[in-house]
């Protein structure tokens, strides 16, 4: 069965929706010259989580530093898998606010019908002691390959309590020469 994406133009916000029904992805992406971005919603489920301590608490006065490799299943408008390289600094001091700083590069490898491609999303931010997160995410310029060659745009991660995160993508495919 060939997966396809539906081109749905929203007149108010000027975006193209990517969904598993309708015309093929090539048709939706060929309209880049219209300057309407493609919008895709994907759900990320953790398959594997491996943590390595970069140093221990006694060796680092500002907290623990961890490197985490996370493998995820990608479902929704794009289907495939991802590998995230996550760096975390856990700051836990009695004389200051405790928090976690993080920096992550996530490589998504996806399939659209019988074609494949991939791209990277970069996230960085801080999670404070109360659990509130402040972060920034974006699609790494120049990281698109295969069917997503020339991909540029924005990414927004919504963390869900159920363990499945939602990634909202708004992107364009620029002509590559």
Secondary structure as GFF3:
##gff-version 3
##sequence-region A 1 177
A	DSSP	beta_strand	8	10	.	.	.	ID=ss1
A	DSSP	beta_strand	15	17	.	.	.	ID=ss2
A	DSSP	alpha_helix	25	30	.	.	.	ID=ss3
A	DSSP	three_ten_helix	31	34	.	.	.	ID=ss4
A	DSSP	beta_strand	37	55	.	.	.	ID=ss5
A	DSSP	beta_strand	64	76	.	.	.	ID=ss6
A	DSSP	beta_strand	79	91	.	.	.	ID=ss7
A	DSSP	beta_strand	99	112	.	.	.	ID=ss8
A	DSSP	beta_strand	115	128	.	.	.	ID=ss9
A	DSSP	beta_strand	133	139	.	.	.	ID=ss10
A	DSSP	beta_strand	145	146	.	.	.	ID=ss11
A	DSSP	beta_strand	151	158	.	.	.	ID=ss12
A	DSSP	beta_strand	164	173	.	.	.	ID=ss13
###
